[in-house]
Amino acid sequence: MRKISYMMSVSLDGFLEGPDRDISWHRVDDELHQHMNDTLRPMGAFVDGRVTHELMAGYWPTADADPDASAVTAEFAAIWRDKPKIVYSRTLPAGPAEWNTTIVSEVVPEELRALKEQPGGDLCLGGADLAATFLRLDLVDEIKVYVHPVLIGRGKRMFPETDTHTALRLVENHAFGNGVVLLRYERVAP
């Protein structure tokens, strides 16, 4: 069965973005970017909220057309363009959209469980607001946190406040040369 994997880069103090959606503090070098490409290439689909999708769609469809694009950037542009994308939005019209995208209005747990049972690679979940809904509905199987060695002080947190305790088990950790640390957790069955 496919897994839903929530992947996010965060500052050491737990923010995924600073004020005004600032992510200039991310420490993405070729090693980390290649790791991301290798991790995302076998995924079955990207599952994002509207804001995350619009940020990605604003850059990646043509990023490889830039003559100054690095090899890993060009490689990811192709991965992003070709990968099926499921975007949850209450403001965009439901149905097919550009860049191999399907817009869905509501998170329906039964539909996601059925999607997980289909053949193909795991599903990569992005966007903190959508992930909060998936976590609340017990739909996230693993969490990959890329901790960047910086304190930004304020911004949007990766996880919302909740009264729910979720037990996790560390199954992988890796330190990259630029100081970013990957922590991969799986949910512990109740």
Salt bridges, closest charged atoms under 4 A:
ASP38 OD1 - ARG41 NH1 3.24
GLU54 OE1 - ARG50 NH1 2.80
ASP64 OD2 - ARG81 NH2 2.83
GLU75 OE2 - ARG41 NH2 2.16
GLU106 OE2 - ARG90 NE 3.21
ASP129 OD2 - LYS156 NZ 2.96
ASP138 OD1 - ARG187 NH1 2.68
ASP141 OD2 - LYS116 NZ 2.82
GLU142 OE1 - LYS3 NZ 3.29
GLU142 OE2 - LYS144 NZ 3.53
GLU142 OE1 - ARG184 NH1 2.89
GLU172 OE1 - ARG184 NE 2.78
GLU186 OE1 - ARG169 NH2 2.89
GLU186 OE2 - ARG184 NH1 3.63
